[in-house]
Amino acid sequence: MLQGQTCVVFDLDGTLADTSDDLLASANACFRAMGAGDLLTRADALTAFHGGRAMLRLGFQRLGRGDEAEVDRWYPRLLEAYAGAIAVHTQMYPGAVEAVETLRQQGHAVAICTNKPEGLAETLMKTLGVRDLFGALVGADTLPVRKPDPAPYRLAVQRSGGAARSMLLGDTETDRKTGLAAGVPVALVTFGPEGAGVARLAPEALLDRFEDLPDLVARLLG
């Protein structure tokens, strides 16, 4: 690793961008195809940020049916629906782009480590016009393991140029566990679907708004 360099690794869904409406729509497209109608609502955003399989499981639970074989059968259809309408409603959170640009100007490397499939994550970031801001993007299928295994996080740091000190910004327990496994500080955003409830995970810091991120990074990595 490069002595003295620092890296900030970002989760994507629920951290950099609010993708929940488009994720929920992809699951509902599956349920409509089954003849069940829209089973998920905006209130299920937290489930959406846990991925496609989690949304399918919740819908099947509400139907009183379904097992993992059925989830596996519908998951490719969900990915197809999502790929076809990946950024209809999705937006970067307020101040996110400016905060990332500030970190880059300050000399920090920046990367993404997400449990969204890599191809979909690349497509989304390019569609939003922000892919070039990040030195690396590691997805759920980049390696044989995904978060909270620390290997994807470490690969994101490595591909962004390596760093002596790094941290993770996320929004869920998965991100907290990833940081613990990697031995790095974690900050969790409070503007995701769980809100201030993420404080229960005892991260090293909480982030209420992106305008405060540069100061937070200076404190955790300074």
N, C-alpha and C positions, 0 to 999 in steps of 0.2 A: 504493500500500500504506500501511497505517497505521503510521506511525513509532513504534517502541518496542514494538509488539505482537509476540508470538511465537506460532508455530503448530507443533504436533507432528502430523505426518501418519502414519497407521498403515496398513500393509498389513493385509489381513484373514486370509486362509487361511494358517495356519502361524505367524501373528504374534499376532493377537488371539484367534483361536479355532482349536481343533483340529478341522478339518472333514474330515479324511482318511477316516474310516470311511464317512461318508455319500457322499463323492465316489466312493470305490471301489465302493460298493454301486450307484451309478448306472451306472457302467461295466459292472459285472458283470451288471446287469439286461439290458444290451444283448447281452452275450456269451451269456447264457442264452437270450435270444430267438433267437439264431442257432443254438442247439443245442450251444454249445461249453462250457457250464457256467461256473463262476466262474474266470476266468483271472488275476485280480489278488488279492493278499493284503495284509495290513497292512505287509508288508515293502516294498510299492510306494508308501508314503505320500509320498515325495519326488516321485515322478511325479504323484501326485494333486494336489499343490500347484502343479504346472505346468499344470494345467487339463484339461478334458475331452478335448480332442483328443490331448493327450499320453498319456492313459490308453488311449484307443482305439488309438493307434499301437502302444503296448506290447503290448496284447492281440493285435492283428493280427500283430505280429512273432512272438509266441509260437505263433500258429497257422500261421506260415509263409506268410501271405497278406496281402492288403490294400494299398491305395494311398490316396492322398489323396482320390480320388473316393469310396471306401468310407467313409473317415473322415467326409467331408462328409455322406454319406447317413445315417450313424448318429448324428451329433452332435445333431440335433434330438431324437432319441429319448432320448439321454442326458440332455439338459436337461429333458425332460419327466419322466423318472424321478427326477431330482434334485429338481425343483420339488415333486414329490409326496411326497418324504420327506427334506426339507432339514435337519431338525434332530432326527433320531431319536437319533443318538449325539453330535452336535456339542456341544461345551462351550467356553465362554470359558476361556482358560488361567488357572490360579490367580493371583489378585492383579491380573488385568487391569482389571476394573471399578473396583476401589479405586484403582489407579494413575491411570486416566483421570479419575476424580472428583477426585483430589488435584491433578492438573494444571489442571483447570478452576478449582478453588478458588484456585489460585495465579495465575490470570489468563491462562493459556495457552489459545489456541484449539486445538481438536482436530478432526481430520478423518480420513476414510478414503479411500485411493486403492488400488483393487484391480483385478486383471485378471479378476475374476468379473463376469459380466454384471450391469449395474446393478440390474435388476429382481430378480434372484435375491439379490443382496447386500442390497437393501432388505428383501426378505422375510425373509431369515435374521436380520438384526439386529433386526427388529421381533419375530420369533418368539422370539428370545432375550431380548427385553425391554430392549435396550440402545441402540436407534437414537437415542433422544433425547439420549444423551450426546454425540453428535458433531454439529458444526456443518455438516458437509457430507459427502457420499458420492459419489465419482466411480468409475464402473465401467469395464469393458473396452469397452463400446459407448456410453459417454456422449459421446465424441468419435470422430472417424474413426481416431484413433491410440490406442495403449495403452502402458503401461509396457513397455520402458524409455524411450520417448519422454517428454520432460519435461512435455509439455503437460497431461496429466491431473493430474500432481502440482501444477502451477501453478494449475490450475483449482480443485483441492481447497483450496488455500491461499486463493485469491480468494473462493471461496464461503463459507469459514468466517469471512470478515471482513477478509481481507488481513493481511499481517504483514511487518515489516521483516526478521525473522529466522525461519527455519523449518528443520525437520529431518525426516527420514524414518526410521521404525522398520519394519524388514522382516525377511525370513528367507532370501532367495535372491539369486542373482547378478543377477536382474532388478531387484531393489530397489537393489542396489549401483550398477548401471549407471544407474538412474533418478536417483539422487542425484548421481552424477558429471555426468550430462547437465544437471541442474538447477542444479548448482553449490552444493549444500547438503550438510551433514554427514549421514551415515547411521550408524545403529546397527543391528546385526543380532542377533536373538535366538539363543541357543544351545540352546533347548529344542525347536526344530523338528526335523524328521526328519534333517537333516544334522548336528545337534548342534554341537559345538565346531568342526567342520570348516569352518564359515563364516568362521573366522578367516583362511582362505586368501585371502579376498576383500579383506582389509586395510581394513575399515570404520573409521570414526573411533572407534567404540566397539562393545563386545559387551555384551549384556544377558543375564545368567544367570537373573534372576528379576524379576518386575514390581515387587516391593517397592523395587528399586533405581532404577526409572525416573525418579522426580522428581529425584533427585540427578544422574543422568546428563544429563537435560535441562538442569538448571542449569549443568552443566559445559560442554555443547556450545553452549548458546544464551545463557548468562549474559553 
